[in-house]
């Protein structure tokens, strides 16, 4: 039916001609392609590192690894240590920093593990790393002290030692801690409770980290940003002095409170030059 329309033959002839032209052009281009050509130059290239740009990484994880490898070629030993200390600081929570501060003077604190013994040789640990160091450091969340110590041990910032007989009084105090008592009740519900004594102190890496990063006693915190009323830690200052790690760590978001004037939260005065705070009774 279409061929009977006026001009249909002319249109069909024109389409056929266009198709032949397109096929001829495609065949010509295919004939010019070398199937063995991998894109590499046929002969030696002078100064290839200058004339040929290296491929660029586009995947975020590969970009990050390439950047780290690039930095490793240029960094000094001091800079490498700073990268390590910065990575450790980024993983610590404030309560863990207080525990490290309490251990920084070389003090040793008691640690108690609670095991549940069932049968002749069966034993299961109910609680690990209960310690009085959290109370001495003034941490905000006392029940989390075992978890804090577990993380600090994982980071190799503290280390465990044998039980100390000169800490018997502190061991007795630790046995009255609610976390230990709850673990004892849980152990007795299944069998017999067994207490394993140990001690905790700062590790060599923890000492190096503290020596490199602890705040100086004579340096005040930076002033709070202008705006809504904020919770300010320590006295207000006029000069923009910052701690060493605040220059590399991102600042924490301000905590707004419904007050017309800033709320002062005083810090306990340090007792020595290493920035430690007095222990809580």
C-alpha positions as CSV (number, residue, x, y, z in Angstrom):
1,X,0.0,0.0,0.0
2,X,2.8,2.4,0.9
3,X,4.5,1.8,-2.5
4,X,1.3,2.9,-4.3
5,X,1.5,6.4,-2.7
6,X,2.9,9.2,-4.8
7,X,6.6,9.7,-4.3
8,X,7.1,6.4,-2.3
9,X,9.6,5.0,-4.7
10,X,11.7,8.2,-4.5
11,X,11.8,8.1,-0.7
12,X,12.7,4.4,-0.7
13,X,15.5,5.0,-3.1
14,X,16.9,7.9,-1.0
15,X,16.8,5.8,2.2
16,X,18.6,3.0,0.5
17,X,21.4,5.4,-0.6
18,X,21.8,6.7,2.9
19,X,22.1,3.2,4.3
20,X,24.8,2.3,1.8
21,X,26.8,5.4,2.7
22,X,26.5,4.7,6.4
23,X,27.7,1.1,6.0
24,X,30.6,2.2,3.8
25,X,31.8,4.7,6.4
26,X,31.5,2.1,9.2
27,X,33.5,-0.5,7.2
28,X,36.2,2.1,6.4
29,X,36.6,2.9,10.2
30,X,36.7,-0.8,11.2
31,X,39.4,-1.4,8.6
32,X,41.7,1.2,10.1
33,X,41.6,-0.4,13.6
34,X,44.5,-2.7,14.5
35,X,43.1,-5.6,16.6
36,X,46.5,-6.1,18.3
37,X,47.0,-2.5,19.3
38,X,46.8,-2.2,23.1
39,X,47.4,1.6,23.1
40,X,51.0,1.3,24.2
41,X,53.7,3.1,22.1
42,X,55.5,1.0,19.5
43,X,59.0,2.2,20.4
44,X,60.8,3.6,23.4
45,X,59.4,6.9,24.8
46,X,61.8,9.5,26.0
47,X,61.2,10.6,29.6
48,X,57.9,8.6,30.0
49,X,57.3,9.9,33.5
50,X,57.2,13.4,32.2
51,X,55.4,12.9,28.9
52,X,52.8,10.4,30.1
53,X,50.5,11.3,33.0
54,X,49.9,8.5,35.4
55,X,46.4,7.2,35.7
56,X,44.3,8.9,38.3
57,X,42.5,7.1,41.1
58,X,38.8,7.7,41.2
59,X,37.5,5.3,43.8
60,X,37.5,7.0,47.3
61,X,39.2,4.1,49.1
62,X,41.9,3.8,46.5
63,X,42.4,7.5,46.6
64,X,42.9,7.4,50.4
65,X,45.4,4.6,50.2
66,X,47.3,6.3,47.4
67,X,47.5,9.5,49.5
68,X,48.8,7.6,52.5
69,X,51.4,5.8,50.4
70,X,52.4,9.2,49.0
71,X,52.8,10.7,52.4
72,X,54.8,7.7,53.6
73,X,57.5,8.6,51.1
74,X,58.1,12.1,52.4
75,X,57.3,12.0,56.1
76,X,59.9,12.2,58.8
77,X,60.0,9.9,61.9
78,X,58.5,12.7,64.0
79,X,55.7,13.3,61.5
80,X,55.0,9.5,61.4
81,X,54.6,9.5,65.2
82,X,52.3,12.5,65.0
83,X,50.1,10.6,62.5
84,X,49.9,7.7,65.0
85,X,49.1,9.9,68.0
86,X,46.4,11.7,66.0
87,X,44.8,8.4,64.9
88,X,44.8,7.3,68.6
89,X,43.3,10.6,69.8
90,X,40.5,10.5,67.3
91,X,39.4,7.1,68.7
92,X,39.4,8.1,72.4
93,X,36.3,9.3,74.2
94,X,36.6,12.0,76.9
95,X,36.3,9.5,79.8
96,X,39.1,7.4,78.4
97,X,41.3,10.5,78.2
98,X,40.6,11.1,81.9
99,X,41.6,7.6,82.7
100,X,44.9,8.0,80.8
101,X,45.4,11.3,82.6
102,X,45.0,9.5,86.0
103,X,47.5,6.9,85.0
104,X,50.0,9.4,83.6
105,X,51.9,9.9,86.9
106,X,52.8,6.2,87.0
107,X,50.0,5.2,89.4
108,X,48.8,1.6,89.5
109,X,45.2,0.7,90.2
110,X,43.4,-2.5,91.1
111,X,41.5,-4.5,88.5
112,X,39.1,-7.4,89.2
113,X,37.7,-10.0,86.8
114,X,34.6,-12.0,87.8
115,X,34.3,-15.6,86.5
116,X,31.5,-18.1,86.9
117,X,32.7,-21.6,87.7
118,X,30.4,-24.5,86.8
119,X,31.2,-28.2,87.4
120,X,34.7,-29.4,87.9
121,X,36.6,-27.4,85.3
122,X,34.1,-25.2,83.5
123,X,34.6,-21.5,83.8
124,X,33.1,-18.5,82.1
125,X,34.1,-14.8,82.5
126,X,31.1,-12.7,83.5
127,X,33.0,-9.3,83.9
128,X,36.4,-8.1,82.8
129,X,38.4,-5.0,83.8
130,X,36.4,-3.6,86.7
131,X,38.7,-1.0,88.4
132,X,38.8,1.9,90.7
133,X,40.7,4.0,88.2
134,X,37.4,5.3,86.8
135,X,36.4,6.8,90.1
136,X,39.8,8.2,90.7
137,X,39.8,9.8,87.2
138,X,36.3,11.2,87.7
139,X,34.8,9.6,84.6
140,X,31.2,10.5,83.9
141,X,29.9,7.0,83.3
142,X,31.2,4.7,86.0
143,X,29.5,1.4,84.7
144,X,31.4,1.9,81.4
145,X,34.9,1.7,83.1
146,X,35.4,-2.0,82.1
147,X,34.6,-1.1,78.5
148,X,36.9,2.0,78.6
149,X,39.8,-0.2,79.9
150,X,39.1,-2.8,77.3
151,X,39.4,-0.2,74.6
152,X,42.6,1.3,76.1
153,X,44.1,-2.1,76.2
154,X,43.1,-2.7,72.6
155,X,44.9,0.6,71.6
156,X,47.9,-0.5,73.7
157,X,47.7,2.6,75.8
158,X,47.5,0.7,79.2
159,X,48.8,-2.6,80.3
160,X,47.8,-5.2,83.0
161,X,50.0,-6.5,85.7
162,X,50.0,-9.0,88.6
163,X,47.9,-8.4,91.7
164,X,49.5,-6.0,94.2
165,X,49.3,-6.8,97.9
166,X,49.7,-3.1,98.8
167,X,46.4,-2.4,97.1
168,X,44.3,-4.7,99.3
169,X,42.3,-1.9,100.7
170,X,41.4,-0.7,97.2
171,X,40.5,-4.2,96.2
172,X,38.1,-4.3,99.1
173,X,36.6,-1.0,98.0
174,X,36.3,-2.3,94.4
175,X,34.4,-5.4,95.6
176,X,31.6,-3.0,96.8
177,X,31.2,-1.5,93.3
178,X,27.7,-2.1,91.9
179,X,29.1,-3.4,88.6
180,X,31.1,-6.0,90.4
181,X,28.2,-6.9,92.7
182,X,25.9,-7.4,89.7
183,X,28.5,-9.6,88.0
184,X,28.9,-11.6,91.2
185,X,25.1,-12.2,91.4
186,X,25.0,-13.3,87.8
187,X,27.8,-15.7,88.4
188,X,26.2,-17.2,91.6
189,X,23.0,-17.7,89.7
190,X,24.7,-20.2,87.4
191,X,27.4,-21.6,89.7
192,X,30.2,-20.2,91.9
193,X,31.7,-16.8,91.6
194,X,35.5,-16.5,91.3
195,X,37.4,-13.2,91.5
196,X,40.7,-12.7,89.6
197,X,42.8,-9.8,90.8
198,X,45.2,-7.7,88.6
199,X,46.5,-4.2,88.2
200,X,46.5,-1.6,85.4
201,X,49.0,1.1,84.6
202,X,50.0,3.2,81.6
203,X,51.9,1.5,78.8
204,X,55.0,2.8,77.1
205,X,52.9,3.9,74.1
206,X,50.4,5.5,76.4
207,X,53.3,7.4,78.1
208,X,54.6,8.6,74.7
209,X,51.2,9.7,73.7
210,X,50.6,11.6,76.9
211,X,54.0,13.3,76.8
212,X,53.3,14.4,73.2
213,X,49.7,15.5,73.7
214,X,48.9,16.4,77.2
215,X,47.6,20.0,77.6
216,X,50.0,22.4,79.3
217,X,48.8,23.7,82.7
218,X,49.4,27.3,81.8
219,X,47.5,27.3,78.5
220,X,43.8,28.2,78.6
221,X,41.1,26.8,76.2
222,X,40.1,28.9,73.2
223,X,37.1,31.2,73.7
224,X,33.7,29.9,72.6
225,X,32.3,31.2,69.3
226,X,29.9,34.1,69.3
227,X,26.2,33.3,69.2
228,X,23.8,31.4,71.5
229,X,24.7,30.8,75.1
230,X,27.2,27.9,75.4
231,X,28.6,25.6,78.1
232,X,32.1,26.9,78.7
233,X,34.7,24.7,80.4
234,X,37.1,26.7,82.4
235,X,37.5,30.5,82.7
236,X,36.8,32.8,79.8
237,X,39.9,34.1,77.9
238,X,40.5,36.8,75.5
239,X,43.4,35.5,73.5
240,X,42.8,32.7,70.8
241,X,45.1,30.1,72.4
242,X,44.3,26.5,71.5
243,X,45.6,23.2,72.7
244,X,47.9,21.3,70.4
245,X,45.4,18.7,69.2
246,X,42.7,21.3,68.6
247,X,44.7,22.5,65.6
248,X,44.3,19.1,63.9
249,X,41.1,17.6,65.3
250,X,37.7,19.0,64.2
251,X,36.0,21.0,66.9
252,X,33.1,19.5,68.7
253,X,29.7,21.1,68.1
254,X,28.7,23.7,70.7
255,X,26.1,22.7,73.3
256,X,23.4,25.3,73.4
257,X,21.6,25.9,76.7
258,X,18.5,28.0,77.4
259,X,20.3,30.8,79.3
260,X,21.0,34.4,78.6
261,X,24.5,34.2,80.0
262,X,27.3,31.6,79.5
263,X,27.3,28.8,82.1
264,X,30.7,28.4,83.7
265,X,31.8,24.9,84.5
266,X,35.0,25.1,86.5
267,X,37.7,22.5,86.1
268,X,39.7,21.2,89.1
269,X,43.1,22.8,89.4
270,X,46.0,20.5,88.2
271,X,48.3,19.2,90.9
272,X,51.4,19.0,88.9
273,X,52.9,20.0,85.6
274,X,51.6,17.2,83.4
275,X,48.0,18.5,83.3
276,X,46.5,15.9,85.6
277,X,43.5,16.7,87.8
278,X,43.0,15.7,91.4
279,X,41.4,12.4,92.0
280,X,37.8,12.3,93.2
281,X,37.3,11.0,96.7
